[in-house]
Amino acid sequence: MRPIPMIGDVALQAVQRVRHEVDGGFALLPVEGLPGRLVQRHGRGSHVIELEGVLYGESALDDLRTLQELAVGGEEQVFSADIAAALDLHHVVIERFVAGEIAGYANHFAYRIRLVESPELPEPAPTGGGLGFGDLGFGDLGLPDLSLPDLGIDLSVLDDIADLAGDVAGAVDAALDAVDQLQGLVAAAGGLSVGNPVQPLADEIGRLGQLADRAQGAVTAVVTAFFED
């Protein structure tokens, strides 16, 4: 004897029609010059099960009332049936329920019910106080190893470059402040012949700018090598 489909604790007797539907989750994208459409999948849709049958007998009215309450309540229910055996489908919600009393037959109610899969939500991503990669929990998400590839480069030099860039930036700022002060002194001196005291500092700024360019070039080389690997 074949098992009777169940929704929660309600046995759906005299099921006359069962229909399964699922959307594969494909999108058709036009591509210039390509005959047809590019097919891209975003993930399948929910399984949909439609059942039609008759409730009858002494428990028919109680079963009808229970199904109506489940449809109105919208709570997730356990579903079991032969058609769901190969679908790994366990929990559903009643999206639509239609019932009608059959004239001339006591306690006979025709029904049509539409069930939609209710998948379990994934675990929330771990959060942390910092922004480090370790706080994001990539290992728990089943992602591939995101460590930097072996480029034959001592990546510790990046720390030295960062320190050098910081020193250069500080020195440039100090030099610019000094130039501003000296320019003010020259302007205050009026027509005095004081030469050009600003030129040495300008030369120093130029040399520091060259160092900054070299530091930037080294960082760019490392980043480029990383992405081209």
N, C-alpha and C positions, 0 to 999 in steps of 0.2 A: 504494500500500500504506500503510495507516495505521500510525503509529508504535506500538511496543510500550511499555506503561507501564513505567517504571523506578523502582526504589527503590535509591538508591545505584548500585552496579554490577550489580544483579540485574535481569534482564529478566523480567517477569512474563508468561510465555507462556500462551496459552489462557485469557485472562481471560473469564469467562462472565457476570459481573455487576459493574457499577460503580454505586455509590450515593454521592451527595453530600448532605451535611446541614449546615445552619448555623442557629444560633440568632440571631434578630435582636436580642436583648438588651433586650426590652421587659418592663416591669413594669406590672401592672394595679393601680391604686390606687383604693380606694373613696372617694367623695366624698359627703358627706351631701347628700341631695336631688338628686343627679345620677343619671339613669337610665344604666345601664352603668357602666363604669369608666374612670377617667382613664388614658391610656396614656403612660408616660414611658420614654424610651429611655436606657439606661446605656452603650450601646456593644455592638456585635455580639460574639457568641461566636466561637470558633475554627471554621474550616472542618474538617469531618470527612469523610473519604473511606473507604468500605468497598469492598473488592474480593474477589471470589470467583473461583477458577479452578483450574487443574490444572497442576502441574509434571510434565514428562515428558521422556523422552530421556536421553542420556548425562550431561547436566549437571544432571538433576533432583535427585539426591541432594546434590550440592554446593550448588545453589541453596537447597534446603531447609535445609541446615546453616547457610548464610549468613544466611537470614532468621531462623532461630532465634537466632543470635548477636546480630543487630541488635535483635530484640525483647527479649532478656535484657539487653543492654548499655544500651539506652535512649538512645543518642546520637542527636543530630539528624541527619537524612538529607535528601538532595536528592531531590525527587519530581518526575517529569514524566509527563504524560498529557494526552490531549485534553481530558478533563473539567476539568482544572486550568488550561487556557489562559486562560480569561476571569476567573479568580479571583485573579490575581496571587499564586498560591500556589507557593512554592518549597521551603520547608523544613518538614519534618514529623518527628514521632516516632511510633514504632509503639506504640500504646496496647494493642492486643490482637492476638494471633496464634494461630490454630488450624489444625492440619494433621492429615490422616489419610491412611493408605496405602490405595489402592484395591486390593481383593482381585482376584486373577486377572490383574493387569496389572503387569508388572515396571517399576520406576522410575516409577510414577504416584502422585502425591501430591495429593490435594485440599487446598486451603488457603482460609482466610478471614482477611483482615487488615484492621485498622482503623487508619487514619492520622489524626493530629490535627495541625493547623497549629501550628507553633512560630514565632511572630512575633519579630522582632528587637527587643530592648529599646531604649528611647529613651536618648539620651545623658544622663548624670547632670547634675543642675542644678549650675552653678558655685557654689562656696563661697568665702567671703572672711573675713577676720579681723574686719570690722566688720559693722554691722547696717544700713548705708545701702542705699537702693534700687539704687544702682549695682552693689553687690556681688552682688545677687540675679540680675543678668543677665536682666531682663525682655525686653530687646530680642531676645535670642537665642531666646526661647521663642515668638516670633511673637505676643505679646500686644499689644493696642492701646496707644497712647500713654497713660501713666498720669500725665502732668504735670497740674498744677493748672489748671483752666479760668480764663479771663480774667474775673474778677469785678469789674473796675474798682476794685480795692482794692490799694494798695501793700502787698504781703505782707511787705515788710521791716519793717513796723511790729510784726510778731510778735516780732522780736528785741528791740525796745524794750520791748514789753509783758513779755516774759520777764525782761528786766533789771529792770524796775520791780517786777515781782512778787517777784523775789529780794531787792531792796532793802527792800521792804515787810516781807517775812517776817523779814529780819534785824533791822529796826528794832523790829518787834513783839516779837521774842524779847528784845531788849535792854531794851525798856520793861518787859516782864513781870519780868525779873530785877531791875530797879530797884525796881519796886513791891514785890516780895517782900522786898527788903532794907529798904525804908522801913517796911513793915508790921512787920518785926522790931524796928526802932528804936522805933516807936510803942509796941509791946507792952512793950519794955524800959523805956520812959519811965514806964510806969504811969499815974498820974493826972495827969501834967503836961499843961498846956494848950498844946498845940503846933498847934492847928488841925487842918487836914486836908491834910497835905503830899502825900497820895497822889492827890488829886483832879486836879491838873494832868496828872499822868502818865496817869491814866485817860482824861482828855479827849484826850490825844495818841494813846492807843491807839485810841480811837473814830475819830479822824480818819484814822489809818493803815488801820483796818479799812474805812472808806469807799473809800479809794484801792484797796485790794485788791479790793473788790467791783466797782469800775469796770474794773479790769484784767481780772477774770474775765468781766465782761459783754462787753468788747471781743473777747476770745478766743472766747467763745460765739457772737458775731455772725458772726465770720469762718468758724468751723466750720460753722454753720448755713447760711450762704450757699453754702459749698462743696458740701454734700450736697444742697441744694435746686436746684442748677443743672441 
